[in-house]
Amino acid sequence: MPYCRRCGTQLEEDAHFCHKCGTPFTTFTPPAAPAKPLPPLRKDPYVIGAVALVAILVTVVVIAAVFVAPFSTWGTSSSFSDQTEGVKTLNLNFDTDVGRVTIFTSKIGDSNVGIFIQVNGSRGITGGENPLSVAFVNQTVGDVLTVDAKVAVEDALSGTANVVCQIFVDPALNLNLNVTSSTGQVSFSADKPTTIQSLTLRATTGEVEANLQSNVIIAGNLTLSTTTGEVNYRMAETNVNGNCSLNLHSTTGAVNMDITQTRTFQGNLAVDAETVTGSINLGLVIDSGVGAKITSETNVFGDINTNLNNFSGDKSPIQSNNYPAQSNIEITNRVSGIGSIYIDANYKTQVISS
């Protein structure tokens, strides 16, 4: 039963006033107990770290794209030459980090050597005005001229660059040529009477080739090599003076040889052709007093394929019917990884045994 909060008189259940003192009567209802609060969200440090890492990577990619993306184009050209009188021998060391290099046996004016460089490309937002760097140093001692030249695109954020280098050497000189392109093609063409004392053509990524025609004298060792790309070597009625070597090497890519020698020369030529992954393709035509012997080796993943005329032997070794002759070409083919060897060899003169 309820009681008056003022005088303590007992009241009826449905009373609204105290019948004794007249005090209004209200029923007190205690507030409901508060609901149990929800637990806070757990902050997994791995999730937070992953989200932060993704955000950082996205930011880096966006910034890199802005800096590297083509912002404007650029182009420039340079030329260098040497006109020293009395020169008989040229030592040329030329290196470029990118670009196509072509060497010709051709005299330009009074120059012993002429180098012409043309470059164009695009640069990013931070690229300089002219990222091309060229160094040219020439020195003559006695009748020997040494030229050291280097081409580089220095700004890594200058975008792609198209570099074309043309080199003209006086064919009247004894030539020692050492030419390298890290990324690009290196090509040498000798179609005028000249003497090659040494030839080294190299590329890291790109094709390397040499084309030697008649009236060219090989008086030393030749090397053509690339890490990724093809090596192409051609010689036609080229004179060999002394015992010389030809080294052709590609780590990943084909080695192609096209040799025609129907005239006797004053020496012998030893050819070493090798690939790790890639084929070796040999086309050989000989005659007269020129003989040939070919030794080939492949891995279990490769084969030796031959098309022979007036050669004896079964795949390896094989030799022309006149071998050994007055002048000899001895060829060693080697594929150490995956690839095959293809040989088309023709000794034109039929040898009749008595």
C-alpha positions in Angstrom: 0.0 0.0 0.0 1.2 3.5 -0.7 1.7 6.2 1.9 1.6 10.0 1.8 5.1 11.4 1.3 4.2 14.4 3.6 2.2 13.1 6.6 2.7 9.3 6.2 -1.1 8.5 6.0 -1.9 5.2 4.3 -3.6 5.8 1.0 -5.7 3.8 -1.4 -4.0 2.2 -4.4 -5.9 4.5 -6.8 -5.7 7.7 -4.7 -4.4 11.0 -6.3 -4.4 13.1 -3.2 -3.9 12.5 0.5 -7.3 12.6 2.1 -5.8 13.9 5.3 -3.4 16.7 4.2 -4.3 17.1 0.5 -0.8 16.5 -0.8 -0.8 15.2 -4.5 0.2 11.6 -4.8 2.5 10.4 -7.7 3.9 7.0 -8.2 7.8 7.0 -8.4 9.2 4.6 -11.0 12.9 4.1 -10.8 14.7 4.6 -14.1 15.6 1.5 -16.0 19.2 0.2 -15.7 21.4 1.5 -18.5 22.1 -1.0 -21.3 25.4 -2.7 -21.4 27.7 -0.7 -23.8 28.9 -2.3 -27.0 32.6 -3.3 -26.9 34.9 -1.0 -29.0 36.1 -2.2 -32.4 39.3 -4.1 -32.3 42.1 -2.4 -34.2 44.1 -5.2 -35.7 47.7 -3.9 -36.2 48.2 -6.2 -39.3 45.2 -4.8 -41.0 46.2 -1.3 -40.3 49.7 -1.9 -41.5 48.4 -3.5 -44.7 46.1 -0.6 -45.5 49.0 1.9 -44.8 51.3 -0.1 -47.1 48.8 -0.1 -49.9 48.3 3.6 -49.6 52.1 4.2 -49.7 52.6 2.0 -52.7 49.8 3.8 -54.6 51.3 7.1 -53.8 54.7 6.1 -54.9 53.4 4.7 -58.2 51.4 7.9 -58.9 54.5 10.1 -58.1 56.7 7.9 -60.3 54.3 8.0 -63.2 54.2 11.8 -63.0 58.0 12.1 -63.0 58.6 9.5 -65.7 55.7 10.2 -68.0 56.7 12.1 -71.2 56.5 15.8 -70.5 58.2 17.2 -73.5 60.4 16.1 -76.4 64.1 16.9 -77.0 66.7 16.4 -79.7 70.3 17.2 -80.4 73.2 16.2 -82.6 77.0 16.2 -82.3 79.9 15.5 -84.6 83.6 14.9 -83.9 86.6 14.2 -86.2 90.3 13.9 -86.4 92.4 15.3 -89.3 95.9 14.5 -88.0 98.3 14.0 -90.8 100.7 11.1 -91.2 98.5 8.6 -89.4 98.8 4.9 -90.4 97.0 3.1 -87.6 93.7 3.9 -85.9 92.8 2.6 -82.5 89.1 3.4 -81.9 87.4 2.8 -78.5 83.7 3.7 -78.7 81.0 3.1 -76.1 77.4 4.1 -75.8 74.9 3.1 -73.1 72.0 3.1 -75.6 71.6 3.4 -79.3 72.4 2.0 -82.7 76.1 2.2 -83.9 77.1 1.7 -87.5 80.8 1.7 -88.6 81.7 2.3 -92.3 85.0 2.1 -94.1 84.8 5.4 -95.8 86.9 8.5 -95.7 85.1 11.8 -95.0 87.1 14.8 -96.3 90.5 14.8 -94.6 89.3 13.0 -91.6 91.0 9.8 -90.2 87.8 9.2 -88.3 84.4 11.0 -88.2 81.7 10.4 -85.6 78.2 11.7 -86.1 75.6 11.4 -83.3 71.9 12.2 -83.5 69.6 11.8 -80.6 65.9 12.5 -79.9 63.5 11.4 -77.2 61.1 12.5 -74.5 61.7 13.6 -70.9 59.8 13.6 -67.7 58.8 16.6 -65.6 62.3 16.7 -64.0 64.3 16.0 -67.2 67.1 18.5 -68.1 67.4 20.5 -71.2 69.9 18.2 -72.8 70.6 14.8 -71.1 73.1 13.7 -73.8 76.7 13.5 -72.7 79.5 13.0 -75.2 83.2 12.6 -74.6 85.8 12.6 -77.4 89.5 12.3 -76.8 92.1 11.9 -79.6 95.8 11.4 -79.2 98.5 10.7 -81.7 101.8 9.0 -80.9 104.0 8.6 -84.0 101.8 7.4 -86.7 99.2 5.8 -84.4 96.0 7.6 -83.6 94.0 6.6 -80.6 90.4 7.9 -80.2 88.3 7.3 -77.1 84.7 8.3 -77.3 81.7 7.7 -75.0 78.0 8.6 -75.4 75.6 8.5 -72.5 72.0 9.7 -71.8 72.7 10.8 -68.2 69.2 11.7 -66.9 67.4 8.5 -65.9 64.1 10.4 -65.9 64.5 11.8 -69.4 62.3 9.0 -70.9 63.2 6.9 -73.9 65.9 8.1 -76.2 66.6 7.2 -79.8 70.4 7.4 -80.3 72.0 6.9 -83.7 75.8 6.9 -84.0 77.5 6.7 -87.4 81.3 6.3 -87.5 83.4 6.7 -90.7 86.9 5.4 -90.6 89.6 5.9 -93.3 90.0 2.5 -95.0 93.6 3.3 -95.8 94.5 2.9 -92.2 95.2 -0.2 -90.2 92.1 -0.6 -88.1 91.8 -1.6 -84.4 88.1 -1.2 -83.6 86.5 -1.7 -80.2 82.8 -0.7 -80.2 80.2 -1.4 -77.6 76.5 -0.5 -77.1 74.8 -1.6 -73.9 71.3 -1.5 -75.3 71.2 -1.3 -79.1 72.7 -2.6 -82.3 76.4 -2.6 -83.4 77.1 -3.0 -87.1 80.4 -2.9 -89.1 80.5 -2.9 -92.9 83.8 -3.1 -94.8 83.3 -2.9 -98.5 86.5 -1.0 -99.4 90.2 -2.2 -99.4 91.3 -2.1 -95.7 93.3 -4.0 -93.1 91.6 -5.1 -89.9 94.2 -5.7 -87.2 91.6 -6.3 -84.6 87.8 -6.0 -84.3 85.6 -6.2 -81.2 81.9 -5.6 -81.4 79.8 -6.0 -78.3 76.2 -5.5 -77.1 74.5 -6.4 -73.9 71.0 -6.3 -75.3 70.9 -6.1 -79.1 72.2 -7.4 -82.4 75.8 -7.4 -83.4 76.9 -7.9 -87.0 79.9 -7.6 -89.3 80.0 -7.7 -93.1 83.4 -8.1 -94.7 83.7 -8.0 -98.5 86.5 -8.7 -100.9 89.7 -6.7 -100.7 89.4 -6.6 -96.9 92.4 -8.1 -95.1 92.0 -9.8 -91.8 95.3 -9.5 -90.0 94.2 -10.2 -86.4 91.5 -11.5 -84.2 87.8 -10.7 -84.5 85.1 -10.9 -81.7 81.4 -10.4 -82.0 79.3 -11.0 -78.8 76.0 -10.1 -77.3 74.2 -11.3 -74.1 70.7 -11.1 -75.5 70.4 -10.9 -79.3 71.7 -12.3 -82.5 75.2 -12.3 -83.9 75.5 -12.1 -87.7 78.8 -12.5 -89.5 79.4 -12.5 -93.2 82.6 -12.6 -95.2 83.0 -13.0 -99.0 86.4 -13.6 -100.6 88.1 -11.9 -97.7 91.9 -12.2 -97.4 93.3 -13.7 -94.2 96.8 -12.8 -93.4 98.4 -15.2 -90.9 96.6 -17.4 -88.3 93.6 -15.5 -87.1 90.6 -16.3 -84.9 87.0 -15.4 -85.2 84.9 -15.6 -82.0 81.1 -15.4 -82.2 79.1 -15.6 -79.0 75.5 -15.1 -77.9 74.1 -16.1 -74.5 70.5 -15.9 -75.6 70.1 -15.7 -79.3 71.2 -17.2 -82.6 74.7 -17.1 -84.2 74.5 -16.8 -88.0 77.5 -17.3 -90.3 77.7 -16.8 -94.0 81.2 -17.5 -95.3 82.2 -17.7 -99.0 85.9 -18.3 -99.7 86.8 -19.6 -103.1 90.2 -18.0 -103.2 93.3 -19.1 -101.4 94.5 -16.8 -98.7 97.8 -16.4 -96.8 97.0 -18.1 -93.5 94.3 -20.0 -91.6 91.1 -18.9 -89.9 89.8 -20.6 -86.6 86.2 -19.9 -85.9 84.6 -20.4 -82.5 80.8 -20.1 -82.5 78.8 -20.5 -79.2 75.4 -20.0 -77.8 73.8 -21.0 -74.5 70.2 -20.8 -75.6 69.8 -20.4 -79.4 70.7 -21.9 -82.7 73.9 -21.8 -84.8 73.4 -21.5 -88.5 76.3 -21.9 -90.9 76.4 -21.4 -94.6 79.8 -22.2 -96.0 81.0 -22.1 -99.6 84.7 -22.9 -100.4 86.7 -23.9 -103.4 90.2 -24.0 -104.9 92.9 -24.3 -102.2 90.6 -23.6 -99.3 89.7 -26.5 -97.1 87.4 -26.7 -94.1 86.8 -28.8 -91.0 83.7 -28.4 -88.8 83.2 -29.7 -85.3 79.8 -29.4 -83.6 78.4 -30.1 -80.2 74.9 -29.7 -78.7 73.2 -30.5 -75.5 70.6 -33.4 -75.3 67.9 -30.8 -76.2 69.5 -30.0 -79.6 70.5 -31.7 -82.8 73.0 -31.3 -85.6 71.5 -30.9 -89.1 73.7 -31.0 -92.2 73.4 -30.4 -95.9 76.7 -31.3 -97.4 78.4 -31.3 -100.8 81.9 -32.8 -101.2 82.2 -33.1 -97.4 82.8 -36.3 -95.5 81.9 -37.3 -92.0 78.7 -37.7 -90.0 77.4 -34.5 -88.4 80.6 -34.0 -86.3 83.3 -33.7 -87.3 82.9 -33.1 -91.0 85.5 -31.9 -93.5 85.9 -30.9 -97.1 87.3 -33.6 -99.4 90.5 -31.5 -99.9 91.1 -30.9 -96.1 93.8 -30.1 -95.1 94.5 -27.6 -97.8 96.8 -24.7 -98.5 94.4 -22.4 -96.6 92.1 -23.8 -94.0 89.0 -22.7 -92.1 88.4 -24.7 -88.9 85.0 -24.1 -87.3 83.9 -25.2 -83.8 80.1 -24.9 -83.1 78.8 -25.3 -79.6 75.3 -25.0 -78.1 75.6 -25.5 -74.3 71.9 -25.1 -73.5 68.8 -25.4 -75.6 69.2 -25.1 -79.4 70.3 -26.9 -82.6 73.1 -26.5 -85.2 72.3 -26.2 -88.9 75.1 -26.6 -91.4 75.0 -26.0 -95.2 78.5 -26.7 -96.5 79.6 -26.8 -100.1 83.1 -27.5 -101.5 82.5 -26.7 -105.1 85.3 -28.7 -106.8 84.7 -32.4 -107.1 87.8 -34.3 -105.9 88.4 -37.4 -107.9 90.6 -40.0 -106.3 93.1 -41.7 -108.7 
